[in-house]
């Protein structure tokens, strides 16, 4: 499938910290998930791709536009929808006023057409009935949907979502997943999350990032397969396990290198993710 977003050799340093260390990637239409621990560089990567901060070195294109020039950067921003971790709402704005403000920033200058578009995206995220309410009076889940509506205004071809389900209760998270899946039909969505469930349920591709580097790029099934033969059950926590915990049935689920004759379990995407991080930590420790 043709890449709509392509990056090569992205480097970015904050003081003595390498936030991005030779990051290269390809994104195609659909939803791609970005997993990684705190401090991995996920938000930095999303901010670079959203043209919020420039990389020190490297290049990328979005839908054929190169943000290396002012004209190219303007074209990228016209084709981009961005939902940051902290959207920065003005509390006295209504949902309609906030999305309308973002639409103005996106150069939707015709007032009638712009208001029609604002109403469309608010309806798309099921907020049409509360569009006149002040954002400060909305629930956390509704505020996230306002932010998503703002990201969707103008029908962008590339949607960047930074931890969109954080802080949501299970019902709100399920609803938000539905909205993200809908958004991924016909456009490229890049989703940063700590929730492996989000990736398993939403994403056709997944990237794992740590220490500013991409450690894995492939399908969720391929990431899960990394843990094949490395998850087992026992009556007590196995001393050599990388991770182990007592389950609701009273037995222990262990992840790592099983002993001979261990009772193996089917791995999950979370198991593959944990082992990918553990393997790179082991490489660093022995380097």
VMD Tcl script that draws the C-alpha trace (Angstrom):
set ca {
  {0.00 0.00 0.00}
  {1.31 3.46 -0.90}
  {2.60 5.45 2.08}
  {0.75 8.69 2.79}
  {3.28 9.71 5.46}
  {6.96 8.86 5.16}
  {9.80 9.86 7.51}
  {13.52 9.19 7.24}
  {16.29 9.67 9.81}
  {14.49 12.00 12.22}
  {16.71 13.23 15.05}
  {15.79 15.63 17.83}
  {17.68 16.41 21.00}
  {16.48 18.33 24.06}
  {19.61 19.30 25.95}
  {21.38 16.04 26.71}
  {18.36 13.88 25.91}
  {17.84 12.22 22.53}
  {14.09 12.50 22.07}
  {14.26 11.07 18.54}
  {17.14 8.87 17.44}
  {17.18 8.10 13.71}
  {13.42 7.50 13.40}
  {12.15 6.28 10.04}
  {8.60 5.12 9.33}
  {5.88 4.71 6.74}
  {2.18 5.26 7.43}
  {-0.60 4.07 5.15}
  {-4.38 4.67 5.17}
  {-6.11 3.23 8.23}
  {-5.20 3.41 11.91}
  {-1.58 2.89 13.01}
  {-0.87 2.64 16.74}
  {2.24 3.92 18.50}
  {3.09 2.15 21.76}
  {5.86 2.99 24.19}
  {6.61 3.78 27.83}
  {6.68 7.29 29.28}
  {9.69 9.16 27.93}
  {9.92 6.98 24.81}
  {9.60 9.97 22.47}
  {6.04 9.29 21.29}
  {4.68 12.79 21.87}
  {7.83 14.33 20.37}
  {7.42 12.24 17.22}
  {3.77 13.22 16.89}
  {4.60 16.89 17.40}
  {7.27 16.73 14.69}
  {4.89 15.06 12.22}
  {2.24 17.66 13.13}
  {4.82 20.42 12.36}
  {4.51 21.74 15.92}
  {8.30 21.40 16.41}
  {11.05 20.91 13.80}
  {13.46 17.97 13.88}
  {17.18 18.72 14.14}
  {17.86 16.37 11.22}
  {15.93 14.12 8.88}
  {12.94 14.64 6.63}
  {9.34 13.61 6.15}
  {6.44 14.11 3.80}
  {2.69 14.12 4.41}
  {0.43 13.37 1.44}
  {3.26 14.38 -0.86}
  {4.00 17.69 0.89}
  {7.46 18.44 2.33}
  {7.31 20.72 5.42}
  {10.94 21.71 4.86}
  {9.73 24.84 3.05}
  {7.22 27.38 4.33}
  {4.84 26.57 1.47}
  {5.18 22.83 2.08}
  {4.61 23.31 5.81}
  {1.45 25.27 5.08}
  {0.18 22.49 2.80}
  {0.90 19.85 5.47}
  {-1.04 21.84 8.04}
  {-3.97 22.19 5.65}
  {-4.13 18.39 5.30}
  {-3.62 17.71 9.02}
  {-5.88 17.16 12.02}
  {-4.11 17.16 15.41}
  {-5.44 16.16 18.83}
  {-2.68 16.83 21.40}
  {-2.60 15.34 24.91}
  {-3.78 18.65 26.37}
  {-6.03 20.42 23.85}
  {-5.98 23.70 25.79}
  {-9.67 24.60 25.73}
  {-10.83 28.08 26.61}
  {-13.30 27.12 29.39}
  {-15.82 29.82 28.47}
  {-16.05 28.74 24.84}
  {-18.97 26.60 23.85}
  {-18.24 23.41 21.94}
  {-19.38 25.15 18.74}
  {-17.25 28.24 19.39}
  {-14.11 26.19 20.02}
  {-14.45 24.08 16.88}
  {-15.37 27.22 14.89}
  {-12.19 28.91 16.19}
  {-10.10 25.94 15.01}
  {-11.89 26.05 11.65}
  {-10.90 29.71 11.26}
  {-7.27 28.77 11.97}
  {-7.61 26.12 9.24}
  {-8.54 28.91 6.80}
  {-12.21 28.09 6.41}
  {-13.07 31.71 5.68}
  {-16.62 31.46 4.29}
  {-18.77 31.83 7.41}
  {-21.80 29.92 6.15}
  {-19.76 27.01 4.81}
  {-17.58 27.00 7.93}
  {-20.52 26.83 10.32}
  {-22.00 24.01 8.25}
  {-18.70 22.12 8.59}
  {-18.55 22.77 12.35}
  {-22.05 21.40 12.78}
  {-21.12 18.37 10.64}
  {-18.11 17.33 12.74}
  {-19.95 17.92 16.01}
  {-22.74 15.67 14.76}
  {-20.12 13.12 13.69}
  {-18.88 12.84 17.29}
  {-22.43 12.88 18.72}
  {-22.26 16.37 20.21}
  {-24.80 18.11 18.02}
  {-27.29 18.39 20.87}
  {-24.80 20.07 23.24}
  {-22.89 22.26 20.79}
  {-24.05 25.41 22.57}
  {-22.91 24.28 26.04}
  {-19.77 25.73 27.64}
  {-16.87 23.32 27.53}
  {-16.29 23.71 31.27}
  {-19.73 22.15 31.87}
  {-19.05 19.07 29.70}
  {-17.79 15.72 31.00}
  {-14.25 14.56 30.33}
  {-15.41 12.20 27.59}
  {-17.39 14.96 25.90}
  {-14.40 17.31 26.02}
  {-12.29 14.69 24.27}
  {-14.98 14.42 21.60}
  {-14.92 18.21 21.17}
  {-11.15 17.97 20.64}
  {-11.65 15.18 18.11}
  {-14.27 17.23 16.28}
  {-11.76 20.10 16.09}
  {-9.16 17.72 14.66}
  {-11.66 16.45 12.06}
  {-12.81 19.86 10.86}
  {-11.93 20.42 7.22}
  {-11.79 16.65 6.54}
  {-7.99 16.23 6.93}
  {-6.20 13.38 5.16}
  {-3.80 12.83 8.09}
  {-5.05 12.64 11.68}
  {-2.62 12.68 14.64}
  {-4.06 11.61 18.00}
  {-1.91 11.79 21.15}
  {-3.29 9.61 23.98}
  {-6.93 10.30 23.03}
  {-8.45 7.73 25.43}
  {-6.41 8.62 28.53}
  {-8.56 9.30 31.57}
  {-11.74 7.97 29.98}
  {-13.90 5.39 31.71}
  {-14.50 2.04 29.94}
  {-17.77 3.14 28.32}
  {-16.27 6.41 27.10}
  {-13.20 4.56 25.79}
  {-15.36 2.15 23.81}
  {-17.29 5.04 22.26}
  {-14.07 6.84 21.41}
  {-12.65 3.73 19.78}
  {-15.72 3.63 17.56}
  {-15.13 7.24 16.52}
  {-11.44 6.61 15.80}
  {-12.29 3.55 13.70}
  {-14.74 5.68 11.69}
  {-12.10 8.39 11.30}
  {-9.66 5.82 9.92}
  {-11.90 4.97 6.99}
  {-10.43 6.78 4.00}
  {-7.65 8.62 5.83}
  {-4.38 7.96 7.69}
  {-4.62 8.02 11.50}
  {-1.56 7.90 13.77}
  {-2.59 7.06 17.33}
  {-0.27 7.24 20.35}
  {-1.49 5.27 23.35}
  {-0.51 3.35 26.48}
  {-3.51 1.08 26.01}
  {-2.56 -2.13 24.20}
  {-6.31 -2.85 24.03}
  {-6.75 0.23 21.82}
  {-4.13 -1.07 19.41}
  {-5.51 -4.62 19.38}
  {-9.03 -3.40 18.64}
  {-8.34 -0.49 16.28}
  {-5.05 -0.72 14.45}
  {-3.97 -2.46 11.26}
  {-0.33 -1.54 12.00}
  {1.63 -0.89 15.20}
  {4.94 0.72 16.06}
  {6.77 0.21 19.37}
  {9.05 3.01 20.50}
  {11.54 3.37 23.37}
  {14.55 5.61 24.05}
  {13.71 7.68 20.99}
  {13.94 4.73 18.58}
  {11.47 2.56 16.71}
  {11.94 -1.01 18.00}
  {9.17 -2.70 16.02}
  {6.96 -1.95 13.04}
  {4.40 -4.46 11.79}
  {0.92 -5.80 12.34}
  {-0.62 -6.41 15.79}
  {-0.54 -10.14 14.98}
  {3.20 -9.97 14.27}
  {3.83 -8.17 17.57}
  {1.75 -10.77 19.41}
  {3.72 -13.57 17.72}
  {6.91 -12.26 19.33}
  {5.63 -13.76 22.59}
  {4.76 -17.17 21.12}
  {6.16 -19.90 23.38}
  {7.13 -17.33 26.04}
  {3.93 -17.17 28.13}
  {3.03 -19.92 30.59}
  {0.94 -20.69 33.63}
  {2.08 -22.02 37.01}
  {0.86 -22.42 40.55}
  {3.30 -19.76 41.77}
  {5.24 -16.92 40.23}
  {8.14 -18.34 38.21}
  {11.43 -16.93 39.57}
  {12.92 -16.47 36.08}
  {9.92 -14.70 34.55}
  {10.28 -11.18 33.16}
  {6.79 -10.50 34.53}
  {4.31 -12.60 36.43}
  {1.07 -12.06 38.27}
  {-1.71 -14.01 39.93}
  {-4.83 -14.15 37.76}
  {-8.44 -14.21 38.86}
  {-8.39 -18.02 38.77}
  {-5.57 -18.14 41.34}
  {-2.89 -19.37 38.92}
  {0.07 -17.26 37.80}
  {0.58 -15.95 34.29}
  {4.29 -15.68 33.53}
  {6.02 -13.92 30.65}
  {9.64 -14.55 29.70}
  {11.67 -17.69 29.05}
  {9.67 -20.70 30.28}
  {11.23 -23.78 31.88}
  {11.13 -27.11 30.08}
  {7.69 -28.70 30.12}
  {5.90 -25.46 31.06}
  {2.16 -25.23 30.42}
  {2.19 -22.63 27.63}
  {-0.56 -20.04 27.09}
  {-1.69 -18.14 24.02}
  {0.17 -14.80 23.96}
  {-1.50 -11.42 23.75}
  {-0.38 -8.21 22.07}
  {0.54 -6.87 25.52}
  {2.88 -9.86 26.03}
  {4.63 -9.14 22.72}
  {4.93 -5.47 23.63}
  {6.38 -6.17 27.09}
  {8.93 -8.62 25.70}
  {9.97 -6.18 22.96}
  {10.71 -3.55 25.61}
  {12.44 -6.10 27.83}
  {14.67 -7.32 25.00}
  {15.92 -3.81 24.25}
  {16.54 -3.16 27.97}
  {18.63 -6.35 28.06}
  {20.63 -5.16 25.04}
  {21.33 -1.81 26.73}
  {22.36 -3.53 29.99}
  {24.89 -5.76 28.20}
  {26.22 -3.07 25.85}
}
mol new
graphics top color blue
foreach p $ca { graphics top sphere $p radius 0.5 }
foreach p [lrange $ca 0 end-1] q [lrange $ca 1 end] { graphics top cylinder $p $q radius 0.2 }
display resetview
